[in-house]
Amino acid sequence: MNQNLQSSFRALGDPTRRQILIELGREELTITEVVNKFDLTRTAVRKHLTILEEGNLITVTQRGKERVTCLNPGGLKSTADWFNYFDQYWDNALGSLKKAIETTTDNTTSETKK
């Protein structure tokens, strides 16, 4: 697993950071606005935002005197792609389950008709 993906998972490992991402998915926020949405100190929010930025999940830009944070969909995509790799496993597992149920149902139906 590459370092960027490792940092993304580290960032996603905290429920507060996941909630911050949800808020940033709704709108861009200044650090002050993020602080106002959570019961955290400015220092704690800055630490969470730094970890999210290191995970490439947000971008922070300077606008005048304020730093504005916004969601980085590209960073989320690489994490989603990693999870989507396992879709094939679930497709195969569920396909096998379906086949087993159909086989059992066919056998039960055949025995009932006898």
Number of C-alpha atoms within 10 A of each C-alpha: 6 6 9 16 17 13 18 21 15 15 23 20 11 11 10 15 19 15 13 21 21 12 16 18 15 10 12 16 21 19 17 14 12 21 17 13 11 13 10 13 11 15 10 12 21 16 13 18 23 16 19 27 21 16 23 21 26 24 19 20 12 10 9 7 6 13 14 18 22 21 24 19 13 12 19 17 13 16 18 11 11 12 10 12 10 10 12 10 11 11 11 11 12 12 12 12 12 12 12 12 12 12 12 12 12 12 11 11 11 10 9 8 6 5
